[in-house]
Amino acid sequence: MKQDLFDIVVIGAGVIGHSIAFRLKQSKPELRLAVLGDPMSSLMASRAAAGMLAPFCECDKADRFFGFCRESLEKYPGFIEELSSVSGVSIHLSMKGSLMPSSSFGGDWEEQIRFFREENIPHEIWSPDRRREQAPALADSCGEVIWVGEGQVNNREMHDALVMASQKLGVEILEKNVTGFLHDSSTVEAAVTDAGEVRGRQFVLASGSWSSQLGNILDVSLPLKPIKGQMCRLKLEDDRLDYTVHGLLTYIAPWKGKGFVLGSTMEDRGFDPAIEDEAIRDLIHRAAQVVPCLEDAPLIESWAGFRPAAEDLMPVMGKSSRYGNLFYSTGHYRNGILQTPHQADYTAETILETLADEISEFSPQRYNL
Ligand SMILES: Cc1cc2nc3c(=O)[nH]c(=O)nc-3n(C[C@H](O)[C@H](O)[C@H](O)COP(=O)(O)OP(=O)(O)OC[C@H]3O[C@@H](n4cnc5c(N)ncnc54)[C@H](O)[C@@H]3O)c2cc1C
């Protein structure tokens, strides 16, 4: 590999790393940018996710994280339009919304409705009759349902588009893993790969669940671990259901024309890639209690991936306090697809020093990074 000097080297080829590179290159075409990492790693979260854009259904308090996710959802239609146009890749995005059946709701139903109302979250309460009319695939036992104004994206198409768009804009994609760094106590000089050193003026650590391993090489202790999720995709006619459904500790996400994705387990077991028949059967069984026709739908594929979870479950985004030319964007945990557009703007603006408001809850400084 040539020992060129890049302006910015992004480490991590998932939706987070590529969206940052895409935004930076769009903002400043003169920058020389490289993205390092395997864009097709079978365990990366970006290709394993269900693609739910769901800031509301799993939330019951309006903190800064909730606000950030909500702002990201608002950016989605424009972001996908822009990305499709630059990349030439079509990306399925639906803003038809999610359904939360009362029968499988774990918390206080009335409290949740109050929260939606107070926070002006677009929602409707569907009686069983209305639910039968709008979503006949749902089991009768679902009872009353809340419709929530959220979204759904095909995250694999979005990731393909991000890689393509970065490439088209002139980002250099080096499919190499980083095995070390050249650095002194305050500056990172190069990322070391099997194919040689990649030198940069600035570096972005965006390596999902693998970020803490890379942090260790830089002598920083990033408290972040992988939370495994097993998932599957079933073949079923599209017109049976248009909404993402949150069911019995499971969710059912429509991938228009490509079946339905069921997820997901939450396992704190390190980097164990095993896909277990029993876990997949259990997902299908639970989903079928909410949408009965899924019970006999043919299985297309099953897989596992790792969610990057920081100790406080918040993203880690911003400038390193230890290295003057290092930035982080990692720890996006269960909502990294949702956060992609907003974190790309946030991280690019941090690097370009145009960010208006730093979010202290997300700062790497909370871990002395
Ligand atoms: C099962 C599952 C379901 C999910 N569902 C949803 C959902 O419905 N909605 C939602 O918003 N979010 C969801 N998520 C979360 C979301 O997928 C993640 O938060 C997001 O994809 C994280 O993206 P990332 O780019 O940081 O990490 P990843 O996609 O994991 O990418 C990490 C990148 O780093 C690279 N890398 C690793 N080690 C090195 C190294 N040494 N050198 C260079 N590169 C390296 C990898 O090759 C990879 O390219 C889900 C996650 C999982 C696992």
Ligand as a Chemical Component Dictionary entry (heavy atoms), coordinates in Angstrom:
data_LIG
# 
_chem_comp.id                   LIG 
_chem_comp.type                 NON-POLYMER 
_chem_comp.pdbx_formal_charge   0 
_chem_comp.three_letter_code    LIG 
# 
loop_
_chem_comp_atom.comp_id 
_chem_comp_atom.atom_id 
_chem_comp_atom.alt_atom_id 
_chem_comp_atom.type_symbol 
_chem_comp_atom.charge 
_chem_comp_atom.model_Cartn_x 
_chem_comp_atom.model_Cartn_y 
_chem_comp_atom.model_Cartn_z 
_chem_comp_atom.pdbx_ordinal 
LIG C1  C1  C 0 -29.671 -7.958 15.175 1  
LIG C2  C2  C 0 -29.633 -6.458 15.131 2  
LIG C3  C3  C 0 -30.794 -5.751 14.862 3  
LIG C4  C4  C 0 -30.767 -4.356 14.802 4  
LIG N1  N1  N 0 -31.888 -3.690 14.438 5  
LIG C5  C5  C 0 -31.865 -2.336 14.347 6  
LIG C6  C6  C 0 -33.008 -1.615 13.908 7  
LIG O1  O1  O 0 -34.029 -2.211 13.572 8  
LIG N2  N2  N 0 -32.933 -0.259 13.859 9  
LIG C7  C7  C 0 -31.801 0.432  14.199 10 
LIG O2  O2  O 0 -31.819 1.660  14.171 11 
LIG N3  N3  N 0 -30.689 -0.232 14.594 12 
LIG C8  C8  C 0 -30.692 -1.591 14.674 13 
LIG N4  N4  N 0 -29.573 -2.265 15.070 14 
LIG C9  C9  C 0 -28.392 -1.498 15.492 15 
LIG C10 C10 C 0 -27.570 -1.008 14.311 16 
LIG O3  O3  O 0 -27.481 -2.027 13.356 17 
LIG C11 C11 C 0 -26.168 -0.595 14.779 18 
LIG O4  O4  O 0 -26.247 0.332  15.844 19 
LIG C12 C12 C 0 -25.376 0.062  13.650 20 
LIG O5  O5  O 0 -25.458 -0.719 12.473 21 
LIG C13 C13 C 0 -23.914 0.205  14.036 22 
LIG O6  O6  O 0 -23.199 0.513  12.867 23 
LIG P1  P1  P 0 -21.623 0.604  12.860 24 
LIG O7  O7  O 0 -21.231 1.050  11.512 25 
LIG O8  O8  O 0 -21.165 1.388  14.048 26 
LIG O9  O9  O 0 -21.128 -0.893 13.177 27 
LIG P2  P2  P 0 -21.013 -2.169 12.219 28 
LIG O10 O10 O 0 -22.096 -2.207 11.236 29 
LIG O11 O11 O 0 -20.867 -3.349 13.124 30 
LIG O12 O12 O 0 -19.677 -1.934 11.430 31 
LIG C14 C14 C 0 -18.426 -2.020 12.052 32 
LIG C15 C15 C 0 -17.383 -1.902 10.989 33 
LIG O13 O13 O 0 -16.104 -1.872 11.613 34 
LIG C16 C16 C 0 -15.247 -2.735 10.892 35 
LIG N5  N5  N 0 -14.131 -3.171 11.724 36 
LIG C17 C17 C 0 -14.134 -4.024 12.767 37 
LIG N6  N6  N 0 -12.881 -4.217 13.218 38 
LIG C18 C18 C 0 -12.069 -3.461 12.431 39 
LIG C19 C19 C 0 -10.671 -3.243 12.378 40 
LIG N7  N7  N 0 -9.831  -3.853 13.222 41 
LIG N8  N8  N 0 -10.190 -2.428 11.425 42 
LIG C20 C20 C 0 -11.005 -1.792 10.550 43 
LIG N9  N9  N 0 -12.342 -1.960 10.561 44 
LIG C21 C21 C 0 -12.852 -2.791 11.488 45 
LIG C22 C22 C 0 -16.143 -3.883 10.458 46 
LIG O14 O14 O 0 -15.580 -4.622 9.412  47 
LIG C23 C23 C 0 -17.358 -3.093 10.011 48 
LIG O15 O15 O 0 -17.161 -2.631 8.695  49 
LIG C24 C24 C 0 -29.567 -3.669 15.080 50 
LIG C25 C25 C 0 -28.404 -4.385 15.344 51 
LIG C26 C26 C 0 -28.428 -5.768 15.347 52 
LIG C27 C27 C 0 -27.156 -6.527 15.584 53 
# 
loop_
_chem_comp_bond.comp_id 
_chem_comp_bond.atom_id_1 
_chem_comp_bond.atom_id_2 
_chem_comp_bond.value_order 
_chem_comp_bond.pdbx_ordinal 
LIG C1  C2  SING 1  
LIG C2  C3  SING 2  
LIG C2  C26 DOUB 3  
LIG C3  C4  DOUB 4  
LIG C4  N1  SING 5  
LIG C4  C24 SING 6  
LIG N1  C5  DOUB 7  
LIG C5  C6  SING 8  
LIG C5  C8  SING 9  
LIG C6  O1  DOUB 10 
LIG C6  N2  SING 11 
LIG N2  C7  SING 12 
LIG C7  O2  DOUB 13 
LIG C7  N3  SING 14 
LIG N3  C8  DOUB 15 
LIG C8  N4  SING 16 
LIG N4  C9  SING 17 
LIG N4  C24 SING 18 
LIG C9  C10 SING 19 
LIG C10 O3  SING 20 
LIG C10 C11 SING 21 
LIG C11 O4  SING 22 
LIG C11 C12 SING 23 
LIG C12 O5  SING 24 
LIG C12 C13 SING 25 
LIG C13 O6  SING 26 
LIG O6  P1  SING 27 
LIG P1  O7  DOUB 28 
LIG P1  O8  SING 29 
LIG P1  O9  SING 30 
LIG O9  P2  SING 31 
LIG P2  O10 DOUB 32 
LIG P2  O11 SING 33 
LIG P2  O12 SING 34 
LIG O12 C14 SING 35 
LIG C14 C15 SING 36 
LIG C15 O13 SING 37 
LIG C15 C23 SING 38 
LIG O13 C16 SING 39 
LIG C16 N5  SING 40 
LIG C16 C22 SING 41 
LIG N5  C17 SING 42 
LIG N5  C21 SING 43 
LIG C17 N6  DOUB 44 
LIG N6  C18 SING 45 
LIG C18 C19 SING 46 
LIG C18 C21 DOUB 47 
LIG C19 N7  SING 48 
LIG C19 N8  DOUB 49 
LIG N8  C20 SING 50 
LIG C20 N9  DOUB 51 
LIG N9  C21 SING 52 
LIG C22 O14 SING 53 
LIG C22 C23 SING 54 
LIG C23 O15 SING 55 
LIG C24 C25 DOUB 56 
LIG C25 C26 SING 57 
LIG C26 C27 SING 58 
# 
